[in-house]
């Protein structure tokens, strides 16, 4: 388990930053998807033998075909914080994780993490994972690891409990507390280690940082999102509480080496404060991974290798974006949730 996070001095920086750049538009086409209007989260998955789109908003969860036909619709409580998939009952089919909490349109919603078995059906079986009592109903992150889940959920105004959730043979989910971290922004799993993204440090004045196990990965100021990739971690760092003056929208890739963790900044995006959603997929079908970031302005894509600069997807704002091969052509489309939702198809290389 990771050691308690050390106090980190403000303005700490251990990566060389490339020049700030306003990305050019990525080559591709956008198909509007007005049927996803008001979605806060979106994900693609192969459910029941079909490739489908799942979108979630305040009070609702819906499953669509790529053309927008409604396959299933469910009423739920609260705002959408995360959608993930995994096989949690061992039947070979993907199950959906729906994490929820409060926002200004759902002020009294409790925090919840619900597993749907057969979410593409009218009456899916649902199981709920117990979360700690809290005065702040927010689920920070949910990470599937094999048939288990890592969950970060606020237990008070500033503290986040990190849980490991396991489903028993009787279908009852139980949780084990792994850690308790102040103002945690994201979780990833790297081998046997937990990785944390922190937007803020131990005090109001201290910057956030990235931890992998007991080691600090190179980062610039705070990180608002993190995911695992290629035996390392990708995170959206550069965040600062004085976001209008000091925040930088960075995307960084870190890997372990013989002398500790090393990092490369893949993107330093002009006129953006940061990103709070990070995904990884193959957007152009070249067999190499690309990073997809969303949450402030247009979604951004950049190769994990860093062999070209970041590009923005069609210039539209994205509160969430997910790479998924809807048409099985070997290239991931990008599902975009936002004011003008859509499905973006990259051009073939």
C-alpha positions as CSV (number, residue, x, y, z in Angstrom):
1,X,0.0,0.0,0.0
2,X,1.2,3.5,-0.7
3,X,2.9,5.4,2.2
4,X,1.3,8.5,3.5
5,X,1.8,11.3,1.0
6,X,4.6,13.7,2.1
7,X,4.1,17.5,2.3
8,X,5.3,19.0,-1.0
9,X,6.5,22.6,-1.3
10,X,4.5,24.9,-3.4
11,X,5.7,25.6,-7.0
12,X,7.5,22.2,-7.0
13,X,8.3,21.2,-10.6
14,X,10.5,18.3,-11.8
15,X,9.7,18.1,-15.5
16,X,10.9,20.3,-18.4
17,X,8.0,22.0,-20.1
18,X,7.8,22.4,-23.9
19,X,6.5,25.7,-25.3
20,X,2.8,26.4,-24.8
21,X,0.9,25.5,-28.0
22,X,-2.6,26.1,-29.2
23,X,-3.3,22.7,-30.9
24,X,-4.5,22.5,-34.5
25,X,-7.7,20.6,-35.3
26,X,-7.1,16.9,-35.6
27,X,-8.1,15.4,-39.0
28,X,-11.4,13.7,-38.8
29,X,-15.2,14.2,-39.0
30,X,-17.7,14.8,-36.3
31,X,-21.2,13.3,-36.4
32,X,-23.5,15.2,-34.0
33,X,-25.2,13.1,-31.4
34,X,-28.0,15.3,-30.0
35,X,-29.5,12.2,-28.4
36,X,-26.6,12.5,-25.8
37,X,-27.7,16.0,-24.8
38,X,-27.0,16.8,-21.1
39,X,-24.8,13.8,-20.7
40,X,-22.1,14.3,-18.1
41,X,-20.3,11.0,-18.7
42,X,-20.1,8.7,-21.7
43,X,-18.5,5.3,-22.4
44,X,-18.5,2.7,-25.2
45,X,-18.8,-1.1,-24.5
46,X,-19.6,-4.4,-26.1
47,X,-22.8,-5.3,-24.3
48,X,-24.9,-8.3,-25.1
49,X,-22.8,-9.0,-28.2
50,X,-23.4,-5.4,-29.6
51,X,-21.1,-2.4,-29.6
52,X,-23.1,0.3,-27.8
53,X,-22.8,3.8,-26.3
54,X,-23.7,4.4,-22.6
55,X,-24.4,8.0,-21.5
56,X,-25.3,9.3,-18.1
57,X,-26.7,12.6,-16.8
58,X,-28.5,13.9,-13.8
59,X,-31.2,11.4,-13.0
60,X,-30.7,9.2,-16.0
61,X,-28.7,6.4,-17.6
62,X,-29.2,5.4,-21.2
63,X,-27.8,2.9,-23.7
64,X,-27.7,3.7,-27.4
65,X,-26.7,2.3,-30.7
66,X,-24.1,4.3,-32.7
67,X,-26.9,5.9,-34.6
68,X,-28.7,7.1,-31.5
69,X,-31.4,4.5,-31.2
70,X,-32.4,4.0,-27.5
71,X,-31.7,0.4,-26.4
72,X,-32.5,0.9,-22.7
73,X,-33.3,3.8,-20.4
74,X,-33.0,3.9,-16.6
75,X,-34.0,6.4,-14.0
76,X,-31.4,6.9,-11.3
77,X,-30.6,9.4,-8.5
78,X,-27.9,12.0,-8.7
79,X,-25.3,13.5,-11.0
80,X,-23.0,11.2,-13.0
81,X,-19.4,11.1,-11.8
82,X,-18.0,8.0,-13.6
83,X,-18.8,5.2,-15.9
84,X,-16.7,2.0,-16.2
85,X,-17.0,-1.5,-17.4
86,X,-15.7,-4.9,-16.3
87,X,-16.8,-8.5,-15.9
88,X,-17.6,-8.7,-12.2
89,X,-19.7,-11.9,-12.0
90,X,-17.5,-14.0,-14.2
91,X,-20.1,-14.7,-16.9
92,X,-17.9,-13.4,-19.8
93,X,-20.1,-10.4,-20.4
94,X,-19.2,-6.8,-19.5
95,X,-21.1,-5.2,-16.7
96,X,-21.5,-1.4,-16.1
97,X,-20.3,0.7,-13.1
98,X,-22.3,3.9,-12.5
99,X,-20.9,6.3,-9.9
100,X,-23.1,9.2,-8.7
101,X,-23.3,12.0,-6.3
102,X,-24.6,15.6,-5.8
103,X,-24.3,18.7,-7.9
104,X,-26.3,21.9,-8.2
105,X,-29.1,20.1,-10.0
106,X,-29.1,17.2,-7.5
107,X,-28.3,18.8,-4.2
108,X,-29.6,16.0,-2.0
109,X,-28.2,13.1,-4.0
110,X,-26.2,10.6,-1.9
111,X,-22.9,9.2,-3.2
112,X,-23.4,5.8,-4.9
113,X,-21.6,3.2,-6.9
114,X,-24.0,0.8,-8.6
115,X,-23.1,-2.3,-10.8
116,X,-25.5,-3.1,-13.6
117,X,-25.6,-6.6,-15.0
118,X,-27.4,-6.5,-18.4
119,X,-27.6,-2.7,-18.5
120,X,-28.7,-3.0,-22.1
121,X,-31.9,-4.7,-21.0
122,X,-35.1,-3.1,-19.6
123,X,-34.7,-4.6,-16.2
124,X,-31.0,-5.1,-15.4
125,X,-29.9,-6.7,-12.1
126,X,-28.3,-4.1,-9.9
127,X,-25.9,-4.3,-6.9
128,X,-24.8,-1.4,-4.8
129,X,-21.3,-1.0,-3.2
130,X,-21.3,0.4,0.3
131,X,-19.6,3.7,0.7
132,X,-18.5,5.6,3.8
133,X,-20.9,8.1,5.4
134,X,-20.1,11.6,4.3
135,X,-21.0,15.3,4.3
136,X,-19.7,15.6,0.8
137,X,-21.5,13.3,-1.7
138,X,-18.8,12.9,-4.3
139,X,-17.2,9.9,-5.8
140,X,-13.8,10.9,-7.1
141,X,-12.9,7.9,-9.2
142,X,-13.7,4.2,-9.9
143,X,-11.0,1.9,-11.4
144,X,-11.8,-1.7,-12.4
145,X,-8.9,-4.1,-11.6
146,X,-9.8,-7.6,-12.9
147,X,-13.0,-8.5,-11.0
148,X,-12.5,-5.9,-8.3
149,X,-12.9,-2.1,-8.0
150,X,-10.8,0.6,-6.6
151,X,-13.0,3.5,-5.4
152,X,-12.2,7.0,-4.1
153,X,-15.1,8.6,-2.3
154,X,-15.2,11.7,-0.1
155,X,-15.9,10.9,3.6
156,X,-15.8,14.6,4.7
157,X,-15.2,18.0,3.1
158,X,-11.6,17.4,2.3
159,X,-10.7,13.8,2.9
160,X,-11.2,10.9,0.5
161,X,-11.4,7.3,1.5
162,X,-9.8,4.8,-1.0
163,X,-11.6,1.5,-1.0
164,X,-11.0,-1.9,-2.6
165,X,-14.4,-3.5,-3.4
166,X,-14.8,-7.3,-3.9
167,X,-17.9,-9.2,-4.9
168,X,-18.6,-12.4,-2.9
169,X,-20.0,-15.6,-4.2
170,X,-23.3,-14.6,-2.8
171,X,-23.3,-11.4,-4.9
172,X,-22.7,-9.1,-1.9
173,X,-20.0,-6.5,-2.3
174,X,-17.7,-5.8,0.6
175,X,-15.1,-3.1,0.9
176,X,-11.7,-2.8,2.5
177,X,-10.2,0.7,3.3
178,X,-6.8,1.1,1.7
179,X,-6.0,4.7,2.4
180,X,-7.4,8.1,3.3
181,X,-6.0,11.0,1.3
182,X,-6.7,14.8,1.4
183,X,-8.4,16.2,-1.8
184,X,-7.6,13.2,-4.0
185,X,-8.4,13.8,-7.7
186,X,-7.8,10.4,-9.3
187,X,-6.7,6.8,-8.9
188,X,-4.8,4.4,-11.1
189,X,-3.5,0.9,-10.7
190,X,0.1,0.2,-11.8
191,X,1.1,-3.4,-11.2
192,X,0.8,-4.0,-7.4
193,X,0.9,-0.2,-6.7
194,X,-1.8,2.4,-6.3
195,X,-1.2,5.7,-8.1
196,X,-2.8,9.0,-6.9
197,X,-3.3,12.3,-8.6
198,X,-3.7,15.2,-6.2
199,X,-4.9,18.6,-7.3
200,X,-3.9,20.1,-4.0
201,X,-1.4,19.3,-1.3
202,X,-1.6,18.8,2.5
203,X,-2.4,22.5,3.0
204,X,-4.2,25.2,1.0
205,X,-0.9,26.7,0.1
206,X,0.8,23.5,-1.0
207,X,0.6,22.2,-4.6
208,X,-0.7,18.8,-5.5
209,X,1.4,16.1,-7.0
210,X,1.4,12.4,-8.3
211,X,2.3,9.4,-6.1
212,X,2.9,5.8,-7.3
213,X,3.1,3.6,-4.2
214,X,5.5,5.4,-1.9
215,X,7.3,7.2,-4.7
216,X,6.6,10.6,-6.1
217,X,6.4,10.7,-9.9
218,X,7.7,13.8,-11.6
219,X,5.0,16.3,-12.1
220,X,4.3,20.1,-12.3
221,X,2.1,21.4,-9.6
222,X,-1.2,19.6,-9.1
223,X,-2.8,16.7,-11.2
224,X,-6.5,16.5,-11.8
225,X,-6.7,13.1,-13.5
226,X,-4.6,9.9,-13.9
227,X,-4.8,6.6,-15.7
228,X,-2.4,3.7,-16.3
229,X,-0.8,3.0,-19.7
230,X,2.2,1.0,-21.0
231,X,3.5,0.0,-17.5
232,X,3.3,3.7,-16.5
233,X,0.9,6.4,-15.7
234,X,-0.6,9.3,-17.8
235,X,-1.8,12.3,-15.8
236,X,-3.2,15.8,-16.4
237,X,-1.0,18.0,-14.2
238,X,0.0,21.7,-14.1
239,X,-3.0,22.6,-11.9
240,X,-2.7,25.5,-9.4
241,X,-5.3,27.0,-7.1
242,X,-4.6,30.4,-8.8
243,X,-5.8,28.8,-12.0
244,X,-6.2,32.1,-13.9
245,X,-2.6,33.0,-13.3
246,X,-0.5,29.9,-12.7
247,X,-2.3,26.8,-13.9
248,X,-1.0,25.0,-17.0
249,X,-2.9,22.4,-19.0
250,X,-0.3,19.6,-19.2
251,X,-0.5,16.0,-20.2
252,X,2.4,13.9,-18.8
253,X,3.5,10.3,-19.2
254,X,5.7,8.8,-16.5
255,X,7.4,5.4,-16.4
256,X,9.5,3.6,-13.8
257,X,13.3,3.2,-14.4
258,X,16.3,1.9,-12.5
259,X,16.7,5.2,-10.8
260,X,13.1,5.9,-10.1
261,X,10.2,7.4,-12.1
262,X,10.9,9.6,-15.1
263,X,8.4,11.7,-17.0
264,X,7.9,13.4,-20.3
265,X,5.4,16.2,-20.9
266,X,3.4,15.3,-24.0
267,X,1.3,18.5,-24.2
268,X,1.4,22.0,-22.8
269,X,-1.9,23.5,-24.1
270,X,-2.3,27.2,-24.6
271,X,-5.3,29.0,-23.1
272,X,-6.4,26.1,-21.0
273,X,-6.3,25.6,-17.2
274,X,-6.3,21.8,-17.1
275,X,-8.1,18.6,-17.8
276,X,-10.0,16.3,-15.4
277,X,-10.7,13.3,-17.7
278,X,-7.9,11.1,-19.2
279,X,-8.3,8.0,-21.3
280,X,-6.0,6.0,-23.6
281,X,-6.8,4.3,-26.9
282,X,-5.7,3.8,-30.5
283,X,-7.3,6.6,-32.4
284,X,-5.7,6.2,-35.8
285,X,-5.3,2.4,-36.1
286,X,-1.5,2.5,-36.1
287,X,-1.2,0.0,-33.3
288,X,0.2,2.7,-30.9
289,X,-1.6,4.3,-28.0
290,X,-2.9,7.8,-28.0
291,X,-3.9,9.9,-25.0
292,X,-7.4,11.5,-24.9
293,X,-8.0,14.4,-22.4
294,X,-11.3,16.2,-21.7
295,X,-12.9,18.5,-19.2
296,X,-11.9,22.0,-20.1
297,X,-12.4,23.2,-23.6
298,X,-12.1,20.8,-26.6
299,X,-10.9,17.3,-26.1
300,X,-7.2,16.9,-26.8
301,X,-5.4,13.9,-28.3
302,X,-1.6,13.3,-28.4
303,X,0.4,10.1,-29.0
304,X,1.7,8.4,-25.9
305,X,5.1,8.3,-27.7
306,X,5.1,12.1,-27.9
307,X,6.1,11.8,-31.6
308,X,3.8,14.6,-32.6
309,X,2.2,17.5,-30.9
310,X,-1.3,17.5,-29.4
311,X,-4.3,18.1,-31.6
312,X,-7.8,19.2,-30.6
313,X,-11.0,17.4,-31.7
314,X,-13.2,19.6,-33.8
315,X,-12.9,22.5,-31.5
316,X,-16.0,21.7,-29.5
317,X,-16.0,21.6,-25.7
318,X,-16.1,18.2,-24.1
319,X,-16.9,17.5,-20.4
320,X,-16.0,13.8,-21.1
321,X,-14.6,11.9,-24.0
322,X,-14.1,8.1,-24.5
323,X,-12.2,6.2,-27.2
324,X,-14.1,3.2,-28.5
325,X,-14.1,1.3,-31.9
326,X,-17.8,1.4,-32.7
327,X,-17.6,0.1,-36.3
328,X,-14.8,-2.5,-35.7
329,X,-12.4,-1.0,-38.3
330,X,-9.4,-1.1,-35.9
331,X,-9.6,2.7,-35.1
332,X,-11.2,4.1,-32.1
333,X,-13.9,6.7,-32.6
334,X,-14.2,9.3,-29.8
335,X,-17.5,9.6,-28.0
336,X,-17.9,13.2,-26.8
337,X,-20.2,14.4,-24.0
338,X,-20.7,18.1,-23.8
339,X,-22.9,21.0,-24.9
340,X,-22.8,19.7,-28.5
341,X,-22.3,16.0,-28.1
342,X,-21.0,13.8,-31.0
343,X,-19.0,10.9,-32.3
344,X,-15.7,11.9,-33.8
345,X,-14.1,9.6,-36.4
346,X,-10.4,10.1,-37.1
347,X,-9.0,9.9,-40.6
348,X,-7.0,6.9,-41.5
349,X,-3.3,7.5,-41.5
